[in-house]
Amino acid sequence: MSKSHAEEIIAVLWVISSVLGFGFGYMMWGWTFAFMGATSTIASIGYAVKEVGRERRGA
């Protein structure tokens, strides 16, 4: 499993936690988990860009 794929899975889990936090009225936890989901999504995009660059160079 590539780093970007693992980070995508982690991001989705953070977003699910965020939705559950908001759903049960825990606004602080909802926003915290939403922030973590966003940062994990950005990290997965960064890893994916690096992976594509490596594939194009043939490494």
Secondary structure, DSSP 8 states (H G I E B T S, - for coil): --HHHHHHHHHHHHHHHHHHHHHTT-HHHHHHHHHHHHHHHHHHHHHHHHHHHHHHHT-
